[in-house]
């Protein structure tokens, strides 16, 4: 069974005022070409299809074309929701789409969805676990002790009827850590993990029954704990923290039980995202300017502020996203200034605002209690100073 593993498409994303429609359409066409070239049997899409719960019209149309392009070429497609997706919207039409070998699991309803297929070596089972929270799973299993996200995932898998002797594949969207606890973070997920990661974190050992676990949520491609538990990463650079990374898709071939070969295949973006740092005169010199259609973050080291720096930069780099300064003045300010407004907010208020920004909905009282409990264990008070 040959699998192409992708995740975190974040369709509808923008960089400043620039939408990424052309860039995302370009990279999705490239992914289809890779699936054809590698003769994949299935494409696994491990969540965060859209960038927000209510996606734009063009984002929905783009995903429709992508699914149609894969289905028309005979690929089986497996899709789960991520924390950025709306369960209901992503799940729309899922029953009809099964007829075209598109299998969508956007909301956990008390039973782990799976599909069975045969290859030359026998049966392969593909299990779909959309993004779940402890409170969701507790609703279906009130007699189980479910206090953390890991508890929730372990209960879901334990009730999934999984035969560990079979060839099993899992598609999931969670924050999974290795034996040392660390994963390479980037983008908005980096902020999420730093703020509430203790509550969300799940050990890779949860997935011991699976020959390959296709993960989404972290934007950097990497293995977690063992080589068969992997994040595919996002197909494009979506933040400055991803500027130095190279994007890829993951190709996994499942042979006999426990016999898995894995390959990362580089992606070539329509436009790169680059960070330039130096004095403006140097950065805009004829010897320095290149690839002028890229998205540019510029950090100027000039001691004096430059009038209309953005306008000047966009004459050379029309897709300049942001300009900031790194000089003696800004370093002095960053060392001494702290926002009084933020200082006056309680920890629970800050967490509630952050949760709403990340997930597009208010944090529940139960989830807030879990966060505050972890915070208290770490010595963080919920009172303002």
Protein Blocks (a to p, Z undefined) as FASTA:
>chain_A
ZZdddehklgoiaehjbccklmmmmmmmmmmmmmmmnopabdcdeejkbfbfbdcfklmm
mmmmmmmmmmmnopacdddddfkbcfklmmgoklmmmmnopacdfbdehiacddddddfk
bcadddddddddfklmmmmmmmbccfbfklmmmmmmmmnopafkbccddddddddddfko
pacdehjklmmmmmmmmmmpccfklmmmpmbdcdehiacdcdehiamlccebjabdfbfk
lmmpccdddddddfbehiacddddddddfbdcdddeddfklmmgmklggcklbccddddf
bfbdcehklmmmmmmmmmbfbdcdddfklmmmmmmgccfklmmpcfklmmmmmmmmmnop
acdfklmmmmmmmmmmnopafbdZZ
